[in-house]
Amino acid sequence: MFRIMSVVSAAIVVASIITPLSAFSQAHDSHDHAHMGPVVSCTDLATPPWTGLPDTDREQVASLRQELASLSTPEAAKAAGFNPVLGDIPGMGEHYVNITRAMRGKNLDVNTPDQLLFASIDGQDRLVGAAYSFIDVPDTDVPLPFDSDLASWHDHPQFAQNGQTLHMLHVWFVPSSNGPFAGLNFWLPYRTAGIEIPNACWMADEADADRIRNVSFALVPQRQDGVARATSTDGVAGATGYSAGPSAERMEMFAALDAAARADDRDAWVLAADRFIADLSASEVTRVQGLLGVLGINQMSSAERDAAGIEQPTL
């Protein structure tokens, strides 16, 4: 029973984000040290077909996407034994888990991931990626299903018995802020909100990357009684946790972000982002920083957390 629950928990490794943030004293200030993903080439590693990958990896991702084409809707995924858990996780979407596949342990097959990732884009839930998971010792010898140095296991010791941890790898089928294997895809909240994503090349500047991440998670709907609340008034932005809808001033901010990104105007985008971030309330800032901290820590490996002096996550 414990093992079954652990496997299910693999897909909801960040269930903790709906717990009061005070429970994560390390998370509030930890996002600066967390693994936000590598800076990738904005020309060939931020957008499919991932031409910057080794040919074998690029072909495998294309093959995987084709293999899963028949499961591109939530209804088809459910019919095939994949079931949603916990709702939309910021930067990841919603995990759909196939328990039968998850129970196979370390016997991975690159074309049969045990999890599918769905996110709302243009008002529809779309298949945006897949994930692999298994339980093993932290220094696992299970080979990665891809050759690129960008691919790496991250793990979650809080979802395994003592001495073991739950290893995971994401693969994205859509543009990704930090490449095809990033743990967090900061473009997803923009696309869910209906706001144009920033130029991927801007991620190379850490100050701009920090703006991009903060705006991304500030766009994530707040959860009220376990339900994400969001409104969309004109298709420009269905963003953030306003039970009565965003104010007219906020809508102007969203429109400015959208327009600057569409015009590929970095200076205008920075001004719009800084205005939006400065307008966040103290509780919104705490929430964004908490999400970045908790989710970032959970996208690291145990070895990376040890090297950074970060306490391993626990339930």
C-alpha positions as CSV (number, residue, x, y, z in Angstrom):
1,M,0.0,0.0,0.0
2,F,2.8,2.4,0.9
3,R,4.5,1.8,-2.5
4,I,1.2,2.5,-4.4
5,M,0.7,5.7,-2.5
6,S,4.3,6.7,-3.1
7,V,3.9,6.1,-6.9
8,V,0.8,8.2,-6.9
9,S,2.6,10.9,-5.0
10,A,5.3,10.9,-7.7
11,A,2.9,12.9,-9.9
12,I,2.0,15.3,-7.1
13,V,5.4,15.9,-5.7
14,V,4.5,19.5,-4.9
15,A,1.3,18.7,-3.1
16,S,2.8,20.8,-0.4
17,I,2.1,24.0,-2.3
18,I,-1.5,24.0,-1.2
19,T,-0.4,23.8,2.5
20,P,0.2,27.0,4.3
21,L,3.6,28.4,3.3
22,S,4.5,28.8,7.0
23,A,5.1,25.1,7.0
24,F,8.0,25.6,4.7
25,S,10.3,27.9,6.6
26,Q,13.2,27.1,4.3
27,A,11.3,27.9,1.2
28,H,10.5,31.6,1.7
29,D,14.1,32.6,1.0
30,S,15.4,29.6,-0.8
31,H,14.4,30.2,-4.4
32,D,17.7,32.0,-5.1
33,H,19.5,28.7,-4.5
34,A,16.9,26.4,-6.1
35,H,17.3,24.7,-9.4
36,M,15.4,26.9,-11.8
37,G,16.8,25.1,-14.8
38,P,19.7,25.6,-17.1
39,V,20.0,28.6,-19.4
40,V,19.6,27.1,-22.9
41,S,20.2,28.3,-26.4
42,C,17.2,30.5,-27.3
43,T,17.6,29.6,-31.0
44,D,17.5,25.8,-30.9
45,L,16.8,24.5,-27.4
46,A,13.8,26.7,-26.3
47,T,11.3,25.6,-28.9
48,P,10.5,22.3,-30.7
49,P,11.9,20.6,-32.8
50,W,14.8,21.0,-30.3
51,T,17.4,21.1,-33.1
52,G,20.1,21.7,-30.5
53,L,19.7,18.2,-29.1
54,P,21.7,15.2,-30.2
55,D,20.0,13.7,-33.2
56,T,19.0,10.6,-31.2
57,D,17.3,12.7,-28.6
58,R,15.5,14.9,-31.1
59,E,14.2,11.8,-32.9
60,Q,13.2,10.2,-29.6
61,V,11.2,13.3,-28.5
62,A,9.5,13.4,-31.9
63,S,8.7,9.7,-31.8
64,L,7.4,10.0,-28.2
65,R,5.1,12.9,-29.2
66,Q,3.8,10.9,-32.1
67,E,3.3,7.8,-29.9
68,L,1.2,9.9,-27.5
69,A,-0.7,11.7,-30.2
70,S,-3.8,9.6,-29.6
71,L,-3.8,10.7,-25.9
72,S,-3.7,14.4,-26.6
73,T,-7.0,15.2,-24.8
74,P,-7.8,14.5,-21.1
75,E,-10.7,12.3,-22.2
76,A,-8.4,10.1,-24.3
77,A,-5.8,10.0,-21.5
78,K,-8.4,8.9,-18.9
79,A,-9.7,6.2,-21.3
80,A,-6.1,4.9,-21.6
81,G,-5.6,4.6,-17.8
82,F,-4.1,8.0,-17.0
83,N,-5.9,9.9,-14.2
84,P,-5.4,13.5,-13.1
85,V,-4.1,14.4,-9.7
86,L,-4.1,17.6,-7.6
87,G,-4.8,20.1,-10.4
88,D,-2.6,22.5,-12.2
89,I,0.8,22.8,-10.7
90,P,2.6,26.0,-11.5
91,G,5.2,25.5,-14.3
92,M,4.2,21.9,-14.8
93,G,0.6,21.7,-15.6
94,E,-1.6,18.8,-14.4
95,H,-0.1,15.4,-14.0
96,Y,-2.1,12.4,-15.4
97,V,-0.7,9.2,-13.9
98,N,-0.9,5.7,-15.2
99,I,-0.6,3.5,-12.1
100,T,0.1,0.3,-14.1
101,R,3.1,1.9,-15.8
102,A,4.2,3.6,-12.6
103,M,4.4,0.2,-10.8
104,R,6.9,-1.2,-13.3
105,G,9.7,0.4,-11.3
106,K,13.0,0.9,-12.9
107,N,12.1,-0.9,-16.2
108,L,11.6,2.3,-18.2
109,D,10.6,2.5,-21.8
110,V,11.2,5.9,-23.5
111,N,8.0,5.6,-25.5
112,T,5.7,4.6,-22.6
113,P,6.0,7.3,-19.9
114,D,3.9,6.8,-16.8
115,Q,2.7,10.4,-16.7
116,L,1.2,12.9,-19.1
117,L,1.3,16.6,-18.6
118,F,-1.7,18.8,-19.5
119,A,-2.0,22.6,-19.4
120,S,-4.7,25.0,-20.3
121,I,-3.7,26.9,-23.5
122,D,-6.1,29.0,-25.5
123,G,-8.9,27.8,-23.2
124,Q,-8.3,24.1,-23.9
125,D,-6.5,21.4,-21.9
126,R,-3.6,20.3,-24.1
127,L,-0.9,17.7,-23.9
128,V,2.2,19.7,-23.2
129,G,4.7,17.0,-22.1
130,A,5.3,13.7,-20.4
131,A,7.2,12.4,-17.4
132,Y,9.0,9.3,-16.2
133,S,9.3,8.2,-12.5
134,F,10.6,5.3,-10.4
135,I,11.7,4.7,-6.9
136,D,15.4,3.8,-6.2
137,V,18.3,4.8,-4.0
138,P,19.4,8.5,-4.4
139,D,22.5,7.7,-6.4
140,T,20.6,5.6,-8.9
141,D,22.3,3.8,-11.7
142,V,19.2,3.8,-13.9
143,P,20.3,5.3,-17.2
144,L,18.5,8.4,-18.5
145,P,16.3,7.7,-21.6
146,F,18.0,10.6,-23.4
147,D,21.6,11.5,-24.1
148,S,21.7,15.2,-23.8
149,D,23.5,16.8,-20.8
150,L,20.3,18.8,-20.3
151,A,18.5,15.6,-19.2
152,S,18.8,14.7,-15.5
153,W,16.8,13.0,-12.8
154,H,15.4,15.2,-10.1
155,D,14.1,13.4,-7.0
156,H,11.7,13.5,-4.1
157,P,12.8,11.6,-1.0
158,Q,9.6,12.6,0.8
159,F,7.7,10.1,-1.4
160,A,9.8,7.0,-0.7
161,Q,10.9,4.8,2.2
162,N,14.0,5.6,4.1
163,G,17.1,5.2,2.0
164,Q,15.2,5.6,-1.2
165,T,13.8,8.5,-3.3
166,L,11.4,9.0,-6.1
167,H,13.3,10.0,-9.4
168,M,11.6,12.0,-12.2
169,L,12.3,13.5,-15.6
170,H,10.0,15.8,-17.6
171,V,10.0,16.0,-21.4
172,W,8.3,19.0,-23.0
173,F,6.4,19.0,-26.3
174,V,5.9,22.8,-26.3
175,P,8.2,25.8,-26.0
176,S,10.0,25.7,-22.6
177,S,11.8,28.5,-20.8
178,N,14.7,26.2,-19.8
179,G,14.7,23.6,-22.5
180,P,13.1,20.2,-23.3
181,F,13.9,18.5,-20.0
182,A,13.4,21.3,-17.5
183,G,11.6,20.6,-14.3
184,L,9.7,23.9,-14.5
185,N,8.4,25.5,-17.7
186,F,7.8,29.1,-16.8
187,W,6.0,29.7,-20.1
188,L,3.0,27.7,-19.1
189,P,1.3,30.3,-16.8
190,Y,1.7,33.0,-19.5
191,R,0.0,30.7,-22.0
192,T,-2.7,29.8,-19.6
193,A,-3.3,33.5,-18.9
194,G,-3.5,34.2,-22.6
195,I,-0.4,36.5,-22.4
196,E,2.4,36.3,-25.0
197,I,5.5,34.6,-23.7
198,P,8.7,36.7,-23.5
199,N,11.6,36.2,-25.9
200,A,13.5,33.1,-24.8
201,C,16.8,34.9,-25.3
202,W,15.9,37.2,-22.4
203,M,16.4,34.3,-20.1
204,A,20.2,34.6,-20.6
205,D,20.2,37.8,-18.4
206,E,19.6,36.7,-14.8
207,A,17.8,39.9,-13.9
208,D,15.4,39.5,-16.8
209,A,15.1,35.7,-16.0
210,D,14.1,36.6,-12.4
211,R,11.5,39.0,-13.7
212,I,10.2,36.4,-16.1
213,R,9.9,33.8,-13.3
214,N,8.2,36.2,-10.9
215,V,5.7,37.4,-13.4
216,S,5.0,33.8,-14.5
217,F,4.1,32.7,-11.0
218,A,2.2,35.9,-10.2
219,L,0.0,35.0,-13.1
220,V,-0.9,31.6,-11.5
221,P,-4.4,31.6,-10.1
222,Q,-4.7,31.4,-6.3
223,R,-6.4,28.4,-4.8
224,Q,-9.4,28.9,-2.7
225,D,-10.8,25.9,-0.8
226,G,-8.5,23.8,-3.1
227,V,-9.9,25.2,-6.3
228,A,-8.0,27.4,-8.6
229,R,-9.8,30.7,-9.3
230,A,-9.2,32.6,-12.5
231,T,-11.2,34.9,-14.7
232,S,-10.7,36.0,-18.3
233,T,-12.6,39.1,-19.6
234,D,-11.2,39.6,-23.1
235,G,-8.8,36.8,-23.9
236,V,-5.8,39.0,-23.1
237,A,-5.4,37.7,-19.6
238,G,-7.3,35.2,-17.5
239,A,-4.9,35.7,-14.7
240,T,-4.2,35.6,-11.0
241,G,-6.3,35.0,-8.0
242,Y,-9.0,37.6,-8.2
243,S,-12.4,36.2,-7.2
244,A,-14.1,39.2,-8.8
245,G,-11.8,39.4,-11.8
246,P,-8.6,41.5,-12.3
247,S,-9.0,45.2,-11.8
248,A,-8.9,47.5,-14.8
249,E,-5.5,48.6,-13.8
250,R,-4.2,45.1,-13.6
251,M,-5.8,44.3,-17.0
252,E,-3.8,47.3,-18.4
253,M,-0.6,45.7,-17.0
254,F,-1.4,42.4,-18.6
255,A,-2.1,44.1,-21.9
256,A,1.2,45.9,-21.7
257,L,3.1,42.7,-21.0
258,D,1.4,41.0,-23.9
259,A,2.0,43.9,-26.3
260,A,5.7,44.2,-25.4
261,A,6.3,40.5,-25.9
262,R,4.5,40.5,-29.2
263,A,6.6,43.4,-30.3
264,D,9.7,41.7,-29.0
265,D,10.5,45.0,-27.2
266,R,12.7,44.0,-24.2
267,D,12.8,47.5,-22.7
268,A,9.0,47.9,-22.8
269,W,8.6,44.4,-21.4
270,V,10.9,45.1,-18.5
271,L,9.0,48.3,-17.7
272,A,5.7,46.4,-17.8
273,A,7.1,43.6,-15.7
274,D,8.5,45.9,-13.1
275,R,5.2,47.8,-12.9
276,F,3.3,44.5,-12.4
277,I,5.7,43.2,-9.8
278,A,5.6,46.5,-7.9
279,D,1.8,46.3,-7.8
280,L,1.8,42.9,-6.1
281,S,0.5,42.9,-2.6
282,A,2.6,41.6,0.3
283,S,0.6,38.4,0.4
284,E,1.0,38.0,-3.4
285,V,4.8,38.5,-3.1
286,T,5.0,35.9,-0.3
287,R,3.0,33.5,-2.3
288,V,5.1,33.9,-5.4
289,Q,8.4,33.6,-3.5
290,G,7.0,30.6,-1.6
291,L,6.0,28.8,-4.8
292,L,9.4,29.5,-6.4
293,G,11.2,28.2,-3.4
294,V,9.2,25.0,-2.8
295,L,8.9,24.1,-6.5
296,G,12.5,25.0,-7.2
297,I,13.8,22.8,-4.4
298,N,11.7,19.9,-5.6
299,Q,13.3,20.1,-9.1
300,M,16.8,19.4,-7.7
301,S,18.4,16.1,-7.1
302,S,19.3,15.0,-3.6
303,A,23.0,15.4,-4.5
304,E,22.3,19.0,-5.7
305,R,20.5,19.9,-2.5
306,D,23.3,18.4,-0.4
307,A,25.9,20.3,-2.3
308,A,23.9,23.6,-1.8
309,G,23.3,22.9,1.9
310,I,19.5,22.6,1.4
311,E,17.6,20.3,3.7
312,Q,16.0,17.4,1.9
313,P,12.2,17.7,1.5
314,T,10.1,15.8,3.9
315,L,6.4,15.3,4.3
